[in-house]
Amino acid sequence: MTAFHHPDGEYSISRRRWRRSTLVDVQLGKVLLLENIHAVAVARLESEGYEVETLGRGLDEDELIAALPGVRLLGIRSKTKVSAKAIASATDLRAIGAFCIGTDQVDLPAAAAAGVAVFNAPFSNTRSVVELAIAEIIALTRRLTEKSAGMHRGVWDKSAEGSHEVRGRTLGIVGYGNIGTQLSVLAENLGMTVYFHDTADKLALGNARRCDSLDELLDVADVVTIHVDGRPGNSGFFGEKQFARMREGSLFLNLSRGFVIDHDALRAHLESGHLAGAAVDVFPKEPKGRGDEFVSALRGLPNVILTPHIGGSTEEAQTDIGSFVADKLHRYVTDGSTTLSVNLPAVALPQQPDTHRIALLHHNVPGVLAHVNSILAALEVNVEGQLLSTRGEYGYLVLDIAIDYPEEALKQLREMPQTILLRTVS
Ligand SMILES: NC(=O)c1ccc[n+]([C@@H]2O[C@H](COP(=O)([O-])OP(=O)(O)OC[C@H]3O[C@@H](n4cnc5c(N)ncnc54)[C@H](O)[C@@H]3O)[C@@H](O)[C@H]2O)c1
């Protein structure tokens, strides 16, 4: 074991022993997980030595500010808003885990300015959305909801009229990202022919065929399914003109964002019989809580499946989100890795043996690296590895230095005018 000096005290370079030492609390610290975050996240963080406190509900701004002193890592879902004021009050906070997909609830620029990394789980519910889309494509193609509703009213409508197999039908995927590509693969396995359209240059998977324009896709698809992202430019991008262009008797799905679709236009094309059915999971205005009334132009139509934004809501997705975000938080604390952070530059550097790691968040101005290296060179500190990445106005440098460095090195790095936050990581 090699003992060496650290501003927080003496500790061993053996990570395991270091975590067990009295410095564990200083380094790993307290974690506050709100909003009933999955038990898998609690177990993961506790097993790493964190002191984890959980709360089944979200907190409002004042409650959050009162709760944050001493908290190193904060876990939230969609209800807790983390404002600039809350972040400014939380001097011990180092990272926020949004145990969900969206991060609108966190003031990301304020977090970055305070050196607080924010992580989420952008891919954990991809499969869940894809499976719901597949289920809905089959259900609509067989007119299952109508048949089932009829049976509940006592109607025995045994007929094949208007019911089809999905095999051999053409699926048009608009937005060929994480969800669109996975759907493409599963739909082909069901025997569907897949066309896709994406504004970015995307590699076609399997036998899927790229369409250069949305119109080209609308001309051939029996089923059109929207999986674009929520960038502002996509607001209302699919409206009257696009519905009118769809094939007679075709089906429409939207499991992406509510505001990308004109719902009045969709209703008109369903009522006229031009479209044979639709499945919609996301709405421009969604009720705030369970039990609140759902208001939509799409209510009360036959062969239309409406679901309360549950595309990604499965127990499997929740478990995956729990372990994914917990892992990102832990890695940020213990090796400084910011891979997939939504607000800091991405850096992941394998640590050199027998080194001490420093993570330096700084203003992205010319000459920072030269400044850092000149400080270390003047103090004869050997740099064994370093990686710098920038994102907008911030730069993030991870560097591994020989462990017998003088404390003066840390002092001078902290005092650099460009430094926002210096962490001694491991
Ligand atoms: N219903 C749910 O519960 C649920 C769950 C998860 C994700 N989502 C939503 O699903 C959508 C897709 O998620 P993802 O992870 O696949 O996103 P992604 O970012 O991986 O993919 C989106 C794709 O859409 C493309 N695109 C953007 N605008 C376009 C346009 N106008 N025309 C054509 N292509 C366009 C992008 O280039 C990208 O390839 C997002 O809107 C996300 O919010 C919904």
The ligand as a Gaussian input file, in Angstrom:
#p B3LYP/6-31G(d) Opt

LIG

0 1
 N      -43.270000       7.572000     -25.906000
 C      -42.294000       7.485000     -25.033000
 O      -42.500000       7.136000     -23.886000
 C      -40.899000       7.797000     -25.476000
 C      -39.820000       7.161000     -24.852000
 C      -38.531000       7.407000     -25.318000
 C      -38.330000       8.306000     -26.360000
 N      -39.397000       8.946000     -26.910000
 C      -39.219000       9.901000     -28.014000
 O      -38.927000       9.162000     -29.195000
 C      -38.217000      10.001000     -30.102000
 C      -37.056000       9.241000     -30.714000
 O      -36.150000       8.851000     -29.701000
 P      -34.696000       8.314000     -30.099000
 O      -34.009000       7.910000     -28.839000
 O      -34.813000       7.335000     -31.208000
 O      -34.064000       9.672000     -30.652000
 P      -32.782000       9.832000     -31.590000
 O      -32.295000      11.199000     -31.329000
 O      -31.869000       8.666000     -31.432000
 O      -33.393000       9.762000     -33.067000
 C      -34.146000      10.778000     -33.653000
 C      -33.865000      10.747000     -35.151000
 O      -34.785000      11.605000     -35.800000
 C      -34.098000      12.279000     -36.833000
 N      -34.876000      13.469000     -37.179000
 C      -35.037000      14.594000     -36.449000
 N      -35.901000      15.423000     -37.041000
 C      -36.307000      14.798000     -38.178000
 C      -37.218000      15.147000     -39.208000
 N      -37.906000      16.283000     -39.178000
 N      -37.380000      14.275000     -40.233000
 C      -36.705000      13.106000     -40.258000
 N      -35.824000      12.717000     -39.303000
 C      -35.651000      13.555000     -38.275000
 C      -32.742000      12.565000     -36.255000
 O      -31.772000      12.819000     -37.242000
 C      -32.468000      11.247000     -35.496000
 O      -31.823000      10.290000     -36.316000
 C      -37.810000      11.243000     -29.307000
 O      -38.678000      12.290000     -29.636000
 C      -38.036000      10.831000     -27.867000
 O      -38.357000      11.929000     -27.051000
 C      -40.668000       8.690000     -26.505000

